[in-house]
Amino acid sequence: MQIVAKGRFFHPHGTARAQALTGTPLATFGQRAAAYAIDFFLVILTYAPVEIARQYMVLTLQHRPRDIHVVFDFHDPGNIVWLILYFGLIVWKTNGLTPGKRLLRIRIVSLTHERMTLWQSIERALGYGASILEGGFGFIQYFIHPNHCTVHDRIAETIVVKDPKRD
Protein backbone atom coordinates (compact mmCIF):
# COMPACT_ATOMS: atom_id res chain seq x y z
CA MET A 1 0.00 0.00 0.00
CA GLN A 2 1.39 3.38 -0.98
CA ILE A 3 0.51 6.58 0.86
CA VAL A 4 0.42 9.67 -1.33
CA ALA A 5 1.00 13.00 0.45
CA LYS A 6 -0.88 15.39 -1.80
CA GLY A 7 -3.53 17.91 -1.04
CA ARG A 8 -5.55 17.18 2.08
CA PHE A 9 -4.38 13.62 2.65
CA PHE A 10 -2.61 12.39 5.75
CA HIS A 11 1.18 12.38 5.71
CA PRO A 12 2.83 10.06 8.24
CA HIS A 13 5.10 11.81 10.75
CA GLY A 14 8.18 9.60 10.51
CA THR A 15 10.88 11.54 8.67
CA ALA A 16 13.84 10.26 6.73
CA ARG A 17 16.02 12.09 9.26
CA ALA A 18 14.44 10.18 12.16
CA GLN A 19 14.93 6.92 10.28
CA ALA A 20 18.61 7.80 9.71
CA LEU A 21 19.11 8.14 13.48
CA THR A 22 17.91 4.59 14.17
CA GLY A 23 20.32 2.85 16.52
CA THR A 24 22.07 6.02 17.72
CA PRO A 25 23.04 5.66 21.42
CA LEU A 26 20.96 7.95 23.63
CA ALA A 27 22.34 10.06 26.46
CA THR A 28 21.71 8.84 29.99
CA PHE A 29 19.53 10.71 32.45
CA GLY A 30 22.60 11.44 34.59
CA GLN A 31 24.46 12.97 31.64
CA ARG A 32 21.48 15.12 30.74
CA ALA A 33 20.83 16.26 34.33
CA ALA A 34 24.50 17.14 34.91
CA ALA A 35 24.69 19.07 31.62
CA TYR A 36 21.52 20.99 32.52
CA ALA A 37 22.92 21.85 35.96
CA ILE A 38 26.18 23.12 34.42
CA ASP A 39 24.28 25.17 31.85
CA PHE A 40 21.89 26.60 34.43
CA PHE A 41 24.89 27.68 36.54
CA LEU A 42 26.36 29.36 33.43
CA VAL A 43 23.04 31.10 32.74
CA ILE A 44 23.17 32.71 36.19
CA LEU A 45 26.89 33.44 35.90
CA THR A 46 26.44 35.24 32.57
CA TYR A 47 23.20 36.97 33.57
CA ALA A 48 24.60 38.70 36.67
CA PRO A 49 27.13 41.03 34.98
CA VAL A 50 24.66 41.97 32.24
CA GLU A 51 21.96 42.78 34.80
CA ILE A 52 24.39 44.77 36.96
CA ALA A 53 25.44 46.83 33.94
CA ARG A 54 21.81 47.35 32.89
CA GLN A 55 20.74 48.52 36.33
CA TYR A 56 23.80 50.74 36.66
CA MET A 57 23.05 52.50 33.36
CA VAL A 58 19.34 52.95 34.17
CA LEU A 59 20.02 54.31 37.66
CA THR A 60 22.75 56.62 36.35
CA LEU A 61 20.49 58.01 33.60
CA GLN A 62 17.72 58.58 36.14
CA HIS A 63 20.16 60.27 38.55
CA ARG A 64 19.13 57.93 41.34
CA PRO A 65 21.32 56.24 43.96
CA ARG A 66 23.03 53.20 42.56
CA ASP A 67 21.38 50.57 44.72
CA ILE A 68 21.75 47.46 42.54
CA HIS A 69 20.00 44.18 43.32
CA VAL A 70 20.40 41.09 41.13
CA VAL A 71 17.85 38.35 41.68
CA PHE A 72 17.33 35.35 39.44
CA ASP A 73 13.82 33.93 39.58
CA PHE A 74 11.31 32.68 37.08
CA HIS A 75 8.89 35.57 37.65
CA ASP A 76 11.14 38.18 36.07
CA PRO A 77 10.71 38.49 32.29
CA GLY A 78 14.40 39.41 31.90
CA ASN A 79 15.42 36.12 33.49
CA ILE A 80 13.17 34.15 31.16
CA VAL A 81 14.47 36.01 28.11
CA TRP A 82 18.06 35.32 29.19
CA LEU A 83 17.33 31.58 29.61
CA ILE A 84 15.72 31.41 26.18
CA LEU A 85 18.58 33.31 24.56
CA TYR A 86 21.20 31.13 26.25
CA PHE A 87 19.60 27.77 25.47
CA GLY A 88 18.12 28.80 22.13
CA LEU A 89 20.99 30.66 20.51
CA ILE A 90 23.79 28.44 21.77
CA VAL A 91 22.01 25.25 20.67
CA TRP A 92 21.31 26.77 17.26
CA LYS A 93 24.83 28.14 16.67
CA THR A 94 26.60 24.96 17.86
CA ASN A 95 24.12 22.52 16.33
CA GLY A 96 23.03 21.00 19.61
CA LEU A 97 25.92 21.64 21.98
CA THR A 98 25.70 23.77 25.09
CA PRO A 99 28.82 24.04 27.27
CA GLY A 100 27.32 21.51 29.68
CA LYS A 101 26.45 19.06 26.91
CA ARG A 102 29.92 19.47 25.40
CA LEU A 103 31.53 18.61 28.76
CA LEU A 104 29.28 15.56 29.18
CA ARG A 105 29.86 14.46 25.57
CA ILE A 106 26.22 14.57 24.54
CA ARG A 107 24.39 16.49 21.84
CA ILE A 108 20.86 17.54 20.92
CA VAL A 109 19.88 16.36 17.45
CA SER A 110 16.85 17.20 15.36
CA LEU A 111 14.47 14.47 14.26
CA THR A 112 13.43 16.57 11.26
CA HIS A 113 16.55 18.39 9.99
CA GLU A 114 20.27 17.72 9.61
CA ARG A 115 21.01 20.82 11.74
CA MET A 116 19.09 22.37 14.60
CA THR A 117 17.03 25.25 13.23
CA LEU A 118 16.75 28.55 15.09
CA TRP A 119 13.05 28.03 15.70
CA GLN A 120 13.56 24.45 16.87
CA SER A 121 16.25 25.62 19.32
CA ILE A 122 14.05 28.41 20.71
CA GLU A 123 11.08 26.05 20.88
CA ARG A 124 13.18 23.57 22.87
CA ALA A 125 14.34 26.34 25.22
CA LEU A 126 10.71 27.37 25.78
CA GLY A 127 9.86 23.71 26.31
CA TYR A 128 11.99 23.62 29.45
CA GLY A 129 9.17 25.58 31.08
CA ALA A 130 6.72 22.85 30.13
CA SER A 131 9.09 20.21 31.53
CA ILE A 132 9.32 22.06 34.85
CA LEU A 133 5.54 22.36 35.22
CA GLU A 134 3.75 19.91 37.48
CA GLY A 135 6.73 19.37 39.74
CA GLY A 136 9.22 18.53 37.01
CA PHE A 137 7.22 15.61 35.63
CA GLY A 138 8.25 16.60 32.10
CA PHE A 139 11.83 15.64 32.98
CA ILE A 140 10.71 12.38 34.64
CA GLN A 141 9.07 11.35 31.39
CA TYR A 142 12.59 10.41 30.29
CA PHE A 143 11.99 7.13 32.13
CA ILE A 144 8.58 6.54 30.53
CA HIS A 145 9.15 7.41 26.87
CA PRO A 146 10.63 4.58 24.75
CA ASN A 147 13.25 6.92 23.25
CA HIS A 148 13.93 8.66 26.59
CA CYS A 149 12.36 11.90 25.39
CA THR A 150 11.32 14.58 27.84
CA VAL A 151 8.52 17.06 27.19
CA HIS A 152 10.87 19.68 25.70
CA ASP A 153 12.34 17.01 23.39
CA ARG A 154 8.92 16.10 22.08
CA ILE A 155 7.85 19.74 21.69
CA ALA A 156 10.89 20.52 19.53
CA GLU A 157 11.18 17.08 17.87
CA THR A 158 14.66 16.38 19.20
CA ILE A 159 16.56 13.66 21.02
CA VAL A 160 19.73 13.85 23.09
CA VAL A 161 22.42 11.41 22.01
CA LYS A 162 25.91 10.47 23.00
CA ASP A 163 28.04 12.67 20.75
CA PRO A 164 29.65 10.30 18.23
CA LYS A 165 32.21 12.97 17.27
CA ARG A 166 33.50 13.14 20.84
CA ASP A 167 33.38 9.48 22.01
N, C-alpha and C positions, 0 to 999 in steps of 0.2 A: 504494500500500500504506500503510495506516495502522497505526501502532504505538500500542497502548493500554497505558498505564502503570497497571495495576490489579493488586492482589494480588502474586503472585510472578513477574510478568513483567518482562523486561528493560526498563529505561528508559535511553535514550541519554543520554550525559553532556552533550552540547552544551546550554548554557543560553541563554535569551533574552538574558541580560546579556552573555554572550560574543559572541553574534551582533551585539548593539548596538555592540560595540567594534571591529567589522570595519573595517579601514582606518585605525585610530588609529596615528599615528607612534610607534614604539618608541624608547626611550632608547638611546643608544649605550653600548658597553662602557666607553669612557672616562668618560662622564658618571656611570655607575653606580659605577665604581671610585673616582672622585674623591669622590663623595658618601659612599661607604662609609668612605673614609679620613678625611674630615672628621668623620663621625659617630663613628668609632672614637676619634678624638682627643678628641671631646667626652665620650664615655663615660669615658675615663680622667680627663679634667679634672674631671668632676662626681663621680666615684667618690672621688678623693683626699680632699677635705674631709670627706665623709661617713665614710670609713673612719678618718680621723684623729680625728674627734669620737667615733666609736664606741670606738676603742681608748682614748682619753683617759678616757671615762666608765668603761669596764670596769676599767682600771688604777687609777683613783681609788677606785672602790668596793671594790676588792680591797686597797687600801692598799699597792700595789706601786709601784716606781719607774716613772716615765712614760717608758719606752723604746719609742717608737712607730716601727713600720716599716710602710710602705705598699708592697706589691708587687702588681702586676697580672699574673696569669697565669691560664691556663685550667684549673688544677688546684684553684683555690680556689672553693668553692661560692658565696661572697659575690660574687666577680667574675662568675660565670655568672648569678646572680640579677640583678645590676645590668645586665648586657648585655640580658637578657630584658626587664627592666622598661623600660629605655631604648628599645629598638627596638619592643617590644610596645605599651607604653602611648602613646608618642608617635605611632606610626603609627595606632593606633586613634583617639586624640583628634583628630588632624589630618586624618584620612581619607587617609592615604598619604603624608604629608609629614614627613620628618625635617628637621632644620636643614640637613644636607648636601644632601638632595634639593631642598629649597627653593632653596638657593643655585645649584644646577645646573639648576634649572627642569625637574625631572622629578618624577614621582609614581607611587606604587604604586597600582594599581587592582585590585579584586576581579573575578574572572571569574564570580562567582556572586551577588554582591549589589551594590546601588548604593553602599553605604558599606562600608568595611572593618569587619568585626566584631571584637570583642575577641579571640575565640578565633582567628580567622584571623590577626590581628596577632601574637599570642603564638606561634602555630604557625609563622609565617614567621620570627620571631626565633629560635625553636628550630632551624629549618631551616638557619640559618647554620652551625650545627655540622656538619650533614650536608654542606653545601657545602665546608667546610674539610677534611673527611676525605679521605683518599687524595691528599694533596698539593694540595688546592685544586681538584681536578678538577670538583667541583660548580659552581664559578664558570666554568671553561673551557667547560662545556656551553652557555654562552651562544652560542658559535660553531657549535655542532652543531645545536641545537634550531631548528626553522623559525621559531618566534616569539621567539627569543632568550631563552628561559626558562632560568634556572639551577635547581639542585635545590630551593633554598628557595622559588622561585616555583612550581614544580610541586607541592611539598608543600602549600602554602597556597592554591593555585589563584589566583595573581596574575600580573600582568605589570607591567612598569615602562615608563611612557610619557612622552613629552615632555608637559609640563603645558600643556594648551591654554589654561588661564586665565592663564598667565604668559608665553606666547610673544608 
